Amino acid sequence: MRIDHRTHRQGAWNNCWFRAALDGLAFQRPEALTSMLQEGPARTFVVTFPGREPHAVTPDRADDAPYAAALEAAAHAELGDARTPRMLSYGLGIGLLTGHNRAGYTNALGAGFAPLYITSKRRWLRRQLENATAQRRLMVLGGSDGKWTTPKLNWVPPQHCFGLLEYEPSVGTARVRNPYGNNDGIPAERQRDGYGPGEFWVTLDELENSWCGLTIEDE
């Protein structure tokens, strides 16, 4: 089974919290996905999330990678309707896929993701992203609600989660993926060689000005 985040296509509109984390895990630690998937005949899968009971699923979507569609179906079986209030936790997908805790940061007040007592907020953010990337930890951006933090990039949809795949220190930008997995609305100059569908780069200033939630998998 070949794990490739570039083949992922989000299905349900309301499960970006899970698909954003799935993109990150496939990008950073594909072997972790292989270990929780058992493929059977006729597109059937048994999915076992860390510390959870197995789910036998048969994904019915042809536009998505079969294993990704199976994980999506298993997540729905495990947690139910993604529109419940607990989905306000952008990092829930990280917990489900890894079994690890995560740290959440908000920029709802427009002061940046760093805790209020941090004086050098941009340096703090850069360090968090650098460390998470180096340690292959997952990162998810929680979409703006259009009230507290309206995206400053008009082609970034609000009320949507994105996978923060990695920090690119040589150019000082973050590599981000829309879990829908298409290039709709993304300016061509925002893509680099090696990027897949739905991927683009943003500066740290643009990152803080266009998303109101950041969740990072714990070490």
N, CA, C and O of each residue as an XYZ file, in Angstrom:
876
protein
N       0.847     -1.193      0.000
C       0.000      0.000      0.000
C       0.886      1.249      0.000
O       1.725      1.427      0.883
N       0.692      2.087     -0.978
C       1.508      3.295     -1.093
C       0.755      4.472     -0.479
O      -0.342      4.818     -0.916
N       1.354      5.076      0.530
C       0.757      6.234      1.193
C       1.280      7.498      0.518
O       2.490      7.706      0.431
N       0.375      8.334      0.044
C       0.771      9.564     -0.647
C      -0.270     10.641     -0.366
O      -1.398     10.561     -0.851
N       0.109     11.647      0.417
C      -0.852     12.689      0.795
C      -1.397     13.439     -0.409
O      -2.479     14.021     -0.332
N      -0.666     13.436     -1.523
C      -1.096     14.176     -2.708
C      -2.324     13.570     -3.365
O      -2.980     14.225     -4.175
N      -2.646     12.318     -3.022
C      -3.825     11.659     -3.597
C      -5.071     11.843     -2.740
O      -6.143     11.356     -3.098
N      -4.944     12.538     -1.614
C      -6.071     12.709     -0.697
C      -7.051     13.751     -1.223
O      -6.644     14.795     -1.732
N      -8.345     13.462     -1.098
C      -9.396     14.395     -1.472
C     -10.481     14.353     -0.396
O     -11.176     13.347     -0.257
N     -10.628     15.421      0.352
C     -11.657     15.479      1.393
C     -13.033     15.284      0.777
O     -13.326     15.817     -0.293
N     -13.885     14.506      1.466
C     -15.237     14.268      0.979
C     -16.251     15.154      1.663
O     -16.679     16.157      1.092
N     -16.646     14.803      2.882
C     -17.651     15.575      3.613
C     -17.120     16.965      3.939
O     -15.945     17.125      4.271
N     -17.979     17.960      3.844
C     -17.548     19.343      4.088
C     -17.151     19.574      5.536
O     -16.388     20.491      5.838
N     -17.667     18.742      6.430
C     -17.526     19.037      7.859
C     -16.443     18.223      8.554
O     -16.396     18.215      9.784
N     -15.580     17.545      7.827
C     -14.557     16.751      8.512
C     -13.143     17.212      8.183
O     -12.206     16.414      8.215
N     -12.984     18.488      7.868
C     -11.640     19.000      7.571
C     -10.719     18.870      8.778
O      -9.505     18.758      8.611
N     -11.273     18.882      9.994
C     -10.478     18.699     11.211
C      -9.698     17.383     11.157
O      -8.565     17.307     11.632
N     -10.318     16.339     10.570
C      -9.665     15.037     10.458
C      -8.763     14.971      9.233
O      -7.633     14.491      9.316
N      -9.261     15.450      8.098
C      -8.502     15.337      6.866
C      -7.224     16.169      6.897
O      -6.217     15.778      6.305
N      -7.256     17.310      7.580
C      -6.044     18.124      7.692
C      -4.958     17.374      8.460
O      -3.786     17.419      8.086
N      -5.347     16.685      9.533
C      -4.385     15.884     10.298
C      -3.915     14.674      9.495
O      -2.746     14.297      9.564
N      -4.822     14.070      8.737
C      -4.465     12.920      7.908
C      -3.428     13.306      6.855
O      -2.482     12.558      6.609
N      -3.603     14.465      6.239
C      -2.611     14.935      5.267
C      -1.243     15.061      5.923
O      -0.230     14.650      5.357
N      -1.226     15.632      7.124
C       0.040     15.818      7.818
C       0.718     14.512      8.172
O       1.935     14.388      8.039
N      -0.059     13.529      8.624
C       0.529     12.246      9.008
C       1.065     11.510      7.782
O       2.136     10.905      7.839
N       0.327     11.561      6.675
C       0.799     10.918      5.448
C       2.069     11.583      4.930
O       2.924     10.922      4.341
N       2.192     12.878      5.146
C       3.373     13.615      4.696
C       4.574     13.357      5.601
O       5.682     13.127      5.116
N       4.358     13.395      6.910
C       5.469     13.310      7.856
C       5.813     11.879      8.272
O       6.990     11.531      8.373
N       4.794     11.047      8.513
C       5.063      9.698      9.036
C       4.149      8.678      8.353
O       3.282      8.103      9.010
N       4.323      8.444      7.062
C       3.423      7.527      6.347
C       3.407      6.124      6.936
O       2.404      5.417      6.838
N       4.518      5.718      7.548
C       4.569      4.372      8.127
C       3.562      4.206      9.261
O       3.119      3.090      9.535
N       3.196      5.302      9.920
C       2.212      5.228     11.002
C       0.834      4.873     10.456
O       0.066      4.173     11.115
N       0.521      5.352      9.261
C      -0.763      5.013      8.649
C      -0.788      3.554      8.215
O      -1.795      2.867      8.385
N       0.308      3.090      7.661
C       0.371      1.697      7.225
C       0.090      0.748      8.381
O      -0.552     -0.286      8.199
N       0.570      1.096      9.563
C       0.415      0.207     10.717
C      -1.016      0.139     11.232
O      -1.358     -0.805     11.945
N      -1.861      1.107     10.894
C      -3.240      1.075     11.393
C      -4.238      0.616     10.339
O      -5.446      0.642     10.576
N      -3.743      0.193      9.174
C      -4.611     -0.231      8.077
C      -4.360     -1.684      7.710
O      -3.217     -2.099      7.519
N      -5.433     -2.450      7.615
C      -5.357     -3.815      7.097
C      -6.300     -3.897      5.903
O      -7.515     -3.766      6.045
N      -5.723     -4.115      4.724
C      -6.520     -4.116      3.498
C      -7.033     -5.509      3.190
O      -6.282     -6.483      3.242
N      -8.326     -5.599      2.866
C      -8.940     -6.857      2.505
C      -9.380     -6.858      1.056
O      -8.993     -5.972      0.293
N     -10.185     -7.839      0.662
C     -10.648     -7.904     -0.727
C     -11.726     -6.857     -1.006
O     -12.399     -6.375     -0.095
N     -11.871     -6.524     -2.276
C     -12.968     -5.665     -2.746
C     -13.036     -4.339     -1.993
O     -14.111     -3.915     -1.571
N     -11.886     -3.685     -1.826
C     -11.812     -2.353     -1.227
C     -12.288     -2.316      0.224
O     -12.767     -1.283      0.691
N     -12.166     -3.405      0.920
C     -12.510     -3.409      2.342
C     -11.244     -3.174      3.169
O     -10.138     -3.541      2.770
N     -11.441     -2.556      4.322
C     -10.319     -2.264      5.209
C     -10.745     -2.498      6.654
O     -11.914     -2.344      7.005
N      -9.784     -2.868      7.474
C      -9.948     -2.827      8.921
C      -9.007     -1.739      9.422
O      -7.794     -1.806      9.227
N      -9.590     -0.736     10.072
C      -8.829      0.415     10.551
C      -8.780      0.370     12.074
O      -9.814      0.244     12.730
N      -7.591      0.471     12.629
C      -7.426      0.498     14.080
C      -6.640      1.743     14.460
O      -5.425      1.804     14.273
N      -7.340      2.730     14.993
C      -6.667      3.926     15.478
C      -5.925      3.595     16.776
O      -6.355      2.703     17.507
N      -4.836      4.281     17.077
C      -4.060      3.981     18.288
C      -4.915      3.993     19.556
O      -5.571      4.986     19.870
N      -4.892      2.871     20.276
C      -5.629      2.770     21.525
C      -7.124      2.591     21.371
O      -7.856      2.711     22.353
N      -7.605      2.305     20.159
C      -9.046      2.177     19.898
C      -9.365      0.787     19.364
O      -8.478      0.022     18.987
N     -10.656      0.486     19.345
C     -11.118     -0.775     18.780
C     -11.117     -0.689     17.253
O     -11.299      0.395     16.699
N     -10.914     -1.825     16.562
C     -10.887     -1.798     15.095
C     -12.265     -1.540     14.492
O     -13.294     -1.858     15.089
N     -12.258     -0.957     13.299
C     -13.482     -0.704     12.537
C     -13.323     -1.324     11.153
O     -12.355     -1.042     10.446
N     -14.283     -2.175     10.768
C     -14.312     -2.725      9.414
C     -15.130     -1.781      8.538
O     -16.298     -1.524      8.828
N     -14.533     -1.267      7.480
C     -15.205     -0.278      6.633
C     -14.991     -0.627      5.166
O     -14.015     -1.277      4.794
N     -15.934     -0.173      4.347
C     -15.829     -0.295      2.895
C     -16.083      1.080      2.300
O     -17.242      1.451      2.110
N     -15.055      1.840      2.003
C     -15.256      3.184      1.462
C     -15.916      3.130      0.095
O     -15.634      2.241     -0.709
N     -16.800      4.093     -0.163
C     -17.541      4.088     -1.423
C     -17.208      5.294     -2.296
O     -17.962      5.630     -3.209
N     -16.093      5.938     -2.020
C     -15.696      7.108     -2.804
C     -14.584      6.735     -3.774
O     -13.559      6.180     -3.381
N     -14.802      7.049     -5.046
C     -13.808      6.736     -6.069
C     -12.850      7.887     -6.322
O     -11.843      7.712     -7.008
N     -13.150      9.076     -5.772
C     -12.323     10.252     -6.047
C     -11.234     10.459     -5.005
O     -10.504     11.448     -5.066
N     -11.114      9.551     -4.059
C     -10.159      9.675     -2.962
C      -9.262      8.447     -2.962
O      -9.640      7.403     -3.492
N      -8.076      8.562     -2.370
C      -7.250      7.376     -2.169
C      -8.040      6.377     -1.323
O      -8.581      6.764     -0.287
N      -8.127      5.105     -1.727
C      -8.958      4.147     -0.986
C      -8.642      4.089      0.504
O      -9.558      4.049      1.326
N      -7.361      4.084      0.864
C      -7.023      4.008      2.287
C      -7.457      5.268      3.025
O      -7.870      5.189      4.182
N      -7.370      6.442      2.369
C      -7.784      7.691      3.006
C      -9.293      7.714      3.208
O      -9.778      8.155      4.250
N     -10.033      7.239      2.213
C     -11.487      7.158      2.352
C     -11.870      6.184      3.458
O     -12.850      6.402      4.170
N     -11.094      5.102      3.603
C     -11.357      4.138      4.672
C     -11.118      4.767      6.037
O     -11.909      4.563      6.958
N     -10.046      5.521      6.177
C      -9.768      6.201      7.442
C     -10.843      7.228      7.757
O     -11.237      7.381      8.913
N     -11.318      7.927      6.743
C     -12.392      8.900      6.943
C     -13.655      8.207      7.450
O     -14.304      8.689      8.378
N     -14.004      7.068      6.834
C     -15.188      6.321      7.262
C     -15.017      5.795      8.686
O     -15.965      5.807      9.470
N     -13.818      5.338      9.020
C     -13.570      4.829     10.365
C     -13.624      5.946     11.401
O     -14.093      5.732     12.519
N     -13.149      7.133     11.038
C     -13.229      8.274     11.958
C     -14.676      8.626     12.248
O     -15.029      8.954     13.381
N     -15.517      8.558     11.218
C     -16.940      8.832     11.428
C     -17.555      7.764     12.336
O     -18.364      8.079     13.209
N     -17.171      6.505     12.129
C     -17.690      5.428     12.972
C     -17.232      5.585     14.418
O     -17.972      5.254     15.345
N     -16.028      6.083     14.611
C     -15.469      6.230     15.957
C     -16.064      7.416     16.702
O     -16.377      7.304     17.887
N     -16.224      8.538     16.033
C     -16.599      9.782     16.711
C     -17.984     10.299     16.352
O     -18.487     11.208     17.012
N     -18.607      9.744     15.326
C     -19.944     10.199     14.968
C     -19.931     11.465     14.143
O     -18.941     11.787     13.487
N     -21.044     12.182     14.183
C     -21.250     13.354     13.348
C     -20.223     14.439     13.670
O     -20.105     14.873     14.816
N     -19.491     14.866     12.661
C     -18.436     15.863     12.865
C     -18.977     17.243     13.169
O     -18.202     18.162     13.432
N     -20.283     17.411     13.139
C     -20.833     18.734     13.427
C     -21.163     18.916     14.905
O     -21.736     19.936     15.286
N     -20.812     17.949     15.734
C     -21.061     18.094     17.161
C     -20.108     19.121     17.756
O     -19.075     19.409     17.150
N     -20.421     19.688     18.932
C     -19.594     20.769     19.484
C     -18.133     20.403     19.694
O     -17.273     21.283     19.668
N     -17.830     19.113     19.902
C     -16.437     18.785     20.167
C     -15.536     19.056     18.957
O     -14.314     19.098     19.096
N     -16.126     19.239     17.782
C     -15.323     19.515     16.608
C     -14.747     20.927     16.625
O     -13.975     21.296     15.739
N     -15.119     21.714     17.628
C     -14.488     23.018     17.783
C     -13.020     22.860     18.146
O     -12.245     23.810     18.046
N     -12.639     21.655     18.569
C     -11.229     21.366     18.842
C     -10.559     20.989     17.526
O     -10.723     19.873     17.034
N      -9.798     21.934     16.959
C      -9.194     21.690     15.653
C      -8.228     20.519     15.672
O      -7.978     19.908     14.632
N      -7.685     20.198     16.829
C      -6.662     19.168     16.905
C      -7.185     17.775     17.177
O      -6.392     16.862     17.409
N      -8.493     17.580     17.156
C      -9.035     16.266     17.484
C      -8.519     15.192     16.536
O      -8.288     14.057     16.954
N      -8.339     15.535     15.273
C      -7.822     14.563     14.319
C      -6.425     14.098     14.675
O      -6.083     12.935     14.462
N      -5.612     15.000     15.217
C      -4.266     14.626     15.652
C      -4.345     13.572     16.751
O      -3.625     12.575     16.711
N      -5.214     13.790     17.729
C      -5.355     12.838     18.817
C      -5.841     11.486     18.344
O      -5.345     10.455     18.797
N      -6.813     11.477     17.430
C      -7.369     10.219     16.943
C      -6.334      9.431     16.144
O      -6.222      8.216     16.307
N      -5.584     10.106     15.289
C      -4.652      9.419     14.400
C      -3.352      9.002     15.081
O      -2.706      8.046     14.650
N      -2.967      9.703     16.129
C      -1.671      9.414     16.754
C      -1.775      8.849     18.159
O      -0.846      8.191     18.628
N      -2.887      9.092     18.839
C      -3.002      8.709     20.235
C      -2.236      9.630     21.163
O      -2.098      9.340     22.351
N      -1.738     10.733     20.635
C      -0.932     11.667     21.426
C      -1.739     12.896     21.813
O      -2.736     13.229     21.172
N      -1.300     13.556     22.858
C      -1.876     14.846     23.216
C      -1.385     15.911     22.246
O      -0.482     15.671     21.445
N      -1.985     17.078     22.329
C      -1.576     18.179     21.464
C      -1.758     19.488     22.211
O      -2.532     19.578     23.164
N      -1.040     20.487     21.765
C      -1.150     21.825     22.340
C      -1.884     22.716     21.352
O      -1.601     22.699     20.154
N      -2.828     23.493     21.862
C      -3.610     24.369     21.004
C      -3.344     25.829     21.314
O      -3.200     26.213     22.475
N      -3.279     26.635     20.277
C      -3.030     28.071     20.418
C      -4.066     28.826     19.593
O      -4.461     28.379     18.516
N      -4.498     29.964     20.103
C      -5.504     30.743     19.391
C      -4.992     32.135     19.068
O      -4.217     32.728     19.819
N      -5.443     32.635     17.940
C      -5.152     34.010     17.547
C      -6.460     34.776     17.407
O      -6.561     35.716     16.619
N      -7.450     34.370     18.173
C      -8.781     34.963     18.043
C      -8.780     36.462     18.313
O      -9.603     37.193     17.761
N      -7.867     36.923     19.154
C      -7.824     38.349     19.492
C      -6.889     39.130     18.577
O      -6.754     40.346     18.712
N      -6.243     38.432     17.647
C      -5.368     39.117     16.708
C      -3.993     39.450     17.235
O      -3.266     40.227     16.616
N      -3.615     38.873     18.378
C      -2.317     39.177     18.985
C      -1.250     38.153     18.626
O      -0.121     38.250     19.108
N      -1.581     37.182     17.796
C      -0.633     36.134     17.438
C      -0.895     34.856     18.221
O      -1.654     34.858     19.190
N      -0.266     33.772     17.800
C      -0.480     32.471     18.428
C       0.286     32.299     19.734
O      -0.083     31.456     20.552
N       1.326     33.064     19.946
C       2.143     32.907     21.150
C       1.350     33.273     22.396
O       0.500     34.162     22.341
N       1.613     32.601     23.528
C       0.985     33.007     24.793
C       1.246     34.485     25.069
O       2.260     35.035     24.639
N       0.336     35.115     25.780
C       0.403     36.562     25.986
C       1.671     37.006     26.705
O       2.131     38.131     26.509
N       2.250     36.122     27.547
C       3.439     36.531     28.292
C       4.708     36.492     27.443
O       5.756     36.955     27.893
N       4.639     35.955     26.232
C       5.804     35.897     25.353
C       5.989     37.255     24.685
O       5.052     37.788     24.089
N       7.178     37.810     24.781
C       7.416     39.138     24.198
C       7.797     39.056     22.720
O       7.320     39.856     21.915
N       8.640     38.107     22.359
C       9.042     37.959     20.959
C       8.152     36.906     20.299
O       8.549     35.752     20.138
N       6.957     37.318     19.926
C       5.935     36.370     19.490
C       6.274     35.701     18.158
O       6.050     34.501     17.999
N       6.801     36.449     17.216
C       7.116     35.843     15.924
C       8.269     34.852     16.041
O       8.252     33.810     15.386
N       9.261     35.158     16.859
C      10.358     34.222     17.081
C       9.840     32.952     17.740
O      10.272     31.851     17.396
N       8.916     33.098     18.686
C       8.315     31.933     19.352
C       7.608     31.046     18.332
O       7.777     29.827     18.346
N       6.814     31.655     17.442
C       6.079     30.881     16.447
C       7.041     30.147     15.523
O       6.859     28.961     15.247
N       8.045     30.839     15.053
C       9.011     30.207     14.153
C       9.684     29.014     14.828
O       9.889     27.975     14.201
N      10.022     29.166     16.091
C      10.677     28.072     16.816
C       9.739     26.871     16.966
O      10.169     25.727     16.817
N       8.462     27.127     17.260
C       7.501     26.030     17.389
C       7.381     25.251     16.086
O       7.378     24.020     16.088
N       7.282     25.970     14.977
C       7.121     25.315     13.676
C       8.395     24.588     13.263
O       8.331     23.494     12.703
N       9.541     25.185     13.533
C      10.817     24.532     13.211
C      10.974     23.235     13.987
O      11.348     22.211     13.416
N      10.693     23.269     15.277
C      10.856     22.079     16.109
C       9.887     20.979     15.699
O      10.273     19.814     15.606
N       8.630     21.342     15.453
C       7.638     20.343     15.055
C       8.020     19.704     13.725
O       7.880     18.493     13.555
N       8.497     20.503     12.793
C       8.913     19.968     11.497
C      10.097     19.026     11.655
O      10.106     17.939     11.078
N      11.090     19.429     12.428
C      12.282     18.604     12.624
C      11.944     17.271     13.285
O      12.586     16.257     13.011
N      10.936     17.276     14.153
C      10.546     16.069     14.883
C       9.386     15.327     14.220
O       8.866     14.356     14.770
N       8.989     15.786     13.049
C       7.919     15.166     12.253
C       6.599     15.093     13.020
O       5.865     14.110     12.923
N       6.312     16.140     13.776
C       5.045     16.205     14.501
C       3.981     16.900     13.659
O       4.292     17.718     12.793
N       2.728     16.563     13.923
C       1.620     17.078     13.114
C       1.211     18.475     13.559
O       1.299     18.826     14.735
N       0.758     19.267     12.578
C       0.269     20.618     12.841
C      -0.987     20.858     12.012
O      -1.034     20.523     10.828
N      -1.999     21.437     12.641
C      -3.261     21.749     11.965
C      -3.620     23.205     12.223
O      -3.516     23.695     13.348
N      -4.041     23.883     11.170
C      -4.522     25.259     11.276
C      -6.037     25.256     11.312
O      -6.681     24.661     10.448
N      -6.610     25.917     12.307
C      -8.056     26.044     12.415
C      -8.535     27.272     11.670
O      -7.994     28.363     11.849
N      -9.543     27.100     10.838
C     -10.000     28.181      9.984
C     -10.662     29.307     10.735
O     -11.248     29.119     11.801
N     -10.556     30.472     10.159
C     -11.229     31.642     10.702
C     -12.736     31.445     10.668
O     -13.264     30.726      9.820
N     -13.418     32.095     11.602
C     -14.883     32.063     11.554
C     -15.425     33.282     10.827
O     -16.638     33.483     10.756
N     -14.522     34.096     10.287
C     -14.954     35.277      9.562
C     -15.335     36.436     10.446
O     -15.757     37.477      9.945
N     -15.195     36.283     11.770
C     -15.582     37.356     12.693
C     -14.353     37.893     13.417
O     -14.041     39.082     13.341
N     -13.658     36.998     14.121
C     -12.487     37.433     14.879
C     -11.279     37.634     13.964
O     -10.596     38.654     14.042
N     -11.028     36.668     13.111
C      -9.872     36.741     12.226
C     -10.316     36.414     10.813
O     -10.351     35.244     10.430
N     -10.651     37.416     10.046
C     -11.036     37.214      8.660
C      -9.772     37.005      7.829
O      -8.848     37.814      7.923
N      -9.699     35.942      7.012
C      -8.479     35.686      6.253
C      -8.042     36.902      5.442
O      -8.839     37.505      4.723
N      -6.766     37.250      5.569
C      -6.232     38.377      4.819
C      -5.894     37.985      3.388
O      -5.733     38.852      2.529
N      -5.787     36.695      3.126
C      -5.605     36.195      1.769
C      -6.983     35.812      1.250
O      -7.589     34.858      1.737
N      -7.479     36.549      0.266
C      -8.880     36.375     -0.126
C      -9.155     35.053     -0.825
O     -10.314     34.731     -1.090
N      -8.123     34.285     -1.130
C      -8.336     32.982     -1.749
C      -8.272     31.843     -0.723
O      -8.386     30.672     -1.085
N      -8.090     32.185      0.542
C      -8.133     31.188      1.618
C      -9.550     31.145      2.180
O     -10.007     32.142      2.740
N     -10.262     30.018      2.049
C     -11.638     29.961      2.534
C     -11.712     29.986      4.055
O     -10.896     29.344      4.716
N     -12.672     30.714      4.626
C     -12.849     30.715      6.080
C     -13.569     29.452      6.537
O     -14.027     28.652      5.720
N     -13.662     29.285      7.853
C     -14.381     28.151      8.449
C     -13.896     26.821      7.873
O     -14.697     25.963      7.503
N     -12.580     26.666      7.803
C     -12.006     25.474      7.185
C     -10.647     25.206      7.818
O      -9.888     26.136      8.086
N     -10.341     23.929      8.059
C      -9.046     23.541      8.617
C      -8.072     23.165      7.499
O      -8.469     22.630      6.463
N      -6.814     23.451      7.728
C      -5.757     23.151      6.772
C      -4.640     22.393      7.484
O      -4.397     22.600      8.673
N      -3.969     21.520      6.750
C      -2.788     20.874      7.294
C      -1.573     21.766      7.101
O      -1.307     22.224      5.990
N      -0.836     22.015      8.175
C       0.430     22.734      8.074
C       1.501     21.655      7.951
O       1.929     21.078      8.952
N       1.927     21.388      6.733
C       2.783     20.234      6.475
C       4.189     20.404      7.025
O       4.758     19.468      7.586
N       4.752     21.603      6.864
C       6.115     21.818      7.349
C       6.452     23.303      7.315
O       5.826     24.095      6.611
N       7.460     23.643      8.099
C       8.058     24.974      8.014
C       9.294     24.869      7.134
O      10.086     23.938      7.278
N       9.462     25.823      6.223
C      10.572     25.816      5.272
C      11.581     26.893      5.683
O      11.470     28.039      5.246
N      12.559     26.541      6.513
C      13.437     27.556      7.100
C      14.279     28.317      6.089
O      14.628     29.473      6.330
N      14.611     27.700      4.971
C      15.475     28.375      4.001
C      14.806     29.585      3.371
O      15.482     30.506      2.911
N      13.480     29.583      3.349
C      12.739     30.711      2.767
C      11.809     31.369      3.778
O      11.167     32.372      3.463
N      11.727     30.818      4.990
C      10.925     31.429      6.042
C       9.434     31.364      5.818
O       8.705     32.270      6.220
N       8.966     30.291      5.173
C       7.539     30.158      4.890
C       7.006     28.827      5.412
O       7.770     27.909      5.710
N       5.689     28.741      5.515
C       5.016     27.514      5.929
C       4.346     26.879      4.715
O       3.730     27.569      3.903
N       4.470     25.579      4.601
C       3.828     24.819      3.522
C       2.492     24.299      4.036
O       2.445     23.540      5.004
N       1.424     24.704      3.392
C       0.071     24.440      3.872
C      -0.694     23.668      2.800
O      -0.446     23.840      1.607
N      -1.632     22.811      3.233
C      -2.464     22.074      2.266
C      -3.936     22.188      2.617
O      -4.343     21.993      3.762
N      -4.725     22.512      1.595
C      -6.178     22.454      1.706
C      -6.596     21.000      1.523
O      -6.308     20.428      0.472
N      -7.260     20.373      2.496
C      -7.574     18.946      2.382
C      -8.511     18.580      1.238
O      -8.657     17.400      0.919
N      -9.150     19.570      0.614
C      -9.938     19.253     -0.577
C      -9.044     18.774     -1.714
O      -9.515     18.087     -2.621
N      -7.778     19.121     -1.679
C      -6.824     18.568     -2.628
C      -6.968     19.058     -4.046
O      -6.735     18.303     -4.990
N      -7.352     20.317     -4.214
C      -7.372     20.895     -5.557
C      -6.755     22.290     -5.503
O      -6.552     22.854     -4.428
N      -6.465     22.824     -6.661
C      -5.789     24.119     -6.738
C      -6.740     25.283     -6.955
O      -6.305     26.375     -7.323
N      -8.023     25.068     -6.735
C      -9.009     26.116     -6.969
C      -8.662     27.367     -6.171
O      -8.572     27.325     -4.944
N      -8.470     28.465     -6.868
C      -8.236     29.746     -6.220
C      -6.813     30.001     -5.775
O      -6.488     31.129     -5.403
N      -5.949     28.993     -5.798
C      -4.576     29.174     -5.322
C      -3.742     29.822     -6.425
O      -3.640     29.262     -7.516
N      -3.149     30.975     -6.173
C      -2.302     31.610     -7.192
C      -1.117     30.714     -7.561
O      -0.520     30.076     -6.694
N      -0.789     30.674     -8.833
C       0.296     29.807     -9.300
C       1.617     30.136     -8.622
O       2.432     29.245     -8.383
N       1.833     31.419     -8.309
C       3.101     31.806     -7.691
C       3.208     31.344     -6.242
O       4.270     31.467     -5.631
N       2.118     30.812     -5.685
C       2.150     30.303     -4.311
C       2.533     28.831     -4.250
O       2.564     28.249     -3.165
N       2.824     28.221     -5.387
C       3.210     26.822     -5.415
C       4.671     26.695     -5.840
O       5.171     27.486     -6.640
N       5.336     25.697     -5.297
C       6.743     25.468     -5.598
C       6.931     24.058     -6.153
O       6.049     23.207     -6.037
N       8.080     23.833     -6.751
C       8.403     22.496     -7.238
C       8.293     21.498     -6.091
O       8.798     21.739     -4.995
N       7.634     20.385     -6.353
C       7.453     19.362     -5.333
C       6.145     19.464     -4.587
O       5.753     18.519     -3.902
N       5.452     20.597     -4.701
C       4.147     20.736     -4.059
C       3.117     19.900     -4.821
O       3.208     19.744     -6.038
N       2.142     19.369     -4.090
C       1.062     18.626     -4.699
C      -0.204     19.461     -4.790
O      -0.192     20.638     -4.430
N      -1.296     18.874     -5.265
C      -2.565     19.597     -5.387
C      -3.038     20.137     -4.041
O      -2.995     19.439     -3.028
N      -3.486     21.378     -4.047
C      -4.009     21.997     -2.831
C      -2.958     22.601     -1.931
O      -3.296     23.141     -0.878
N      -1.686     22.527     -2.310
C      -0.606     23.031     -1.458
C      -0.162     24.428     -1.877
O      -0.203     24.782     -3.055
N       0.258     25.206     -0.899
C       0.735     26.558     -1.162
C       1.586     27.014      0.017
O       1.573     26.399      1.083
N       2.318     28.089     -0.186
C       3.141     28.628      0.895
C       2.568     29.945      1.388
O       1.930     30.688      0.642
N       2.814     30.219      2.678
C       2.439     31.498      3.278
C       3.577     31.952      4.178
O       4.322     31.131      4.714
N       3.707     33.252      4.338
C       4.655     33.784      5.310
C       4.069     33.615      6.706
O       2.876     33.348      6.850
N       4.893     33.767      7.723
C       4.382     33.648      9.086
C       3.407     34.770      9.408
O       2.462     34.568     10.171
N       3.622     35.939      8.842
C       2.683     37.039      9.036
C       1.329     36.693      8.435
O       0.294     36.926      9.059
N       1.330     36.141      7.232
C       0.077     35.741      6.584
C      -0.589     34.602      7.340
O      -1.816     34.541      7.423
N       0.213     33.706      7.890
C      -0.337     32.586      8.649
C      -1.122     33.098      9.854
O      -2.253     32.673     10.091
N      -0.524     34.004     10.607
C      -1.202     34.522     11.799
C      -2.380     35.416     11.449
O      -3.310     35.556     12.243
N      -2.349     36.018     10.276
C      -3.425     36.922      9.891
C      -4.570     36.240      9.152
O      -5.560     36.888      8.811
N      -4.445     34.929      8.898
C      -5.488     34.252      8.134
C      -6.088     33.042      8.833
O      -7.063     32.472      8.343
N      -5.523     32.634      9.977
C      -6.105     31.519     10.730
C      -6.174     31.894     12.202
O      -5.335     32.643     12.701
N      -7.172     31.372     12.887
C      -7.335     31.734     14.299
C      -7.029     30.584     15.241
O      -7.137     30.746     16.457
N      -6.643     29.410     14.707
C      -6.303     28.284     15.562
C      -5.099     27.531     15.032
O      -4.986     27.311     13.826
N      -4.200     27.136     15.916
C      -3.038     26.323     15.572
C      -2.907     25.225     16.616
O      -2.848     25.502     17.814
N      -2.862     23.985     16.160
C      -2.687     22.853     17.069
C      -1.458     22.067     16.648
O      -1.279     21.772     15.466
N      -0.611     21.727     17.612
C       0.633     21.011     17.342
C       0.686     19.762     18.213
O       0.453     19.830     19.420
N       0.988     18.639     17.609
C       1.147     17.378     18.333
C       2.252     17.515     19.373
O       3.308     18.083     19.094
N       2.005     16.995     20.570
C       3.014     17.052     21.625
C       4.222     16.184     21.283
O       4.131     15.241     20.496
N       5.351     16.527     21.894
C       6.576     15.741     21.698
C       6.426     14.366     22.337
O       7.350     13.555     22.281
